[in-house]
Amino acid sequence: MNSSDVLATHLQELRRGTVVMAALAILGTPTYGYALLESLDRAGFAVDGNTLYPLLRRLEKQGLLVSEWNTEESRPRKFYRTSPEGRSILDDLLAEWRELHQSIEKLR
């Protein structure tokens, strides 16, 4: 395995862990799945739908997201938004992220 493959693998692992934070942050405003995929992509998080939709269901089951169907348009869409508990968890995750970053910087 060459160094670019090794880097790609580690970057994928790093991003996988940050997608939860990114989704919770974006979903402060109600958004449907495909629009969330586009927003994440524009922000530098290339996420596949086969990864995102199970994540959304898991976060909803954990109480971090709430959802509701919008049937006013010709095509019904399920909109997700971050719950109050999800916002609290996001704040905690971001604080931990900052502490980890500071710790790593101290090691360099």
Salt bridges, closest charged atoms under 4 A:
GLU60 OE1 - LYS78 NZ 3.65
GLU73 OE1 - ARG77 NH1 3.61
GLU105 OE2 - HIS101 NE2 3.74
GLU105 OE2 - ARG108 NH1 3.80
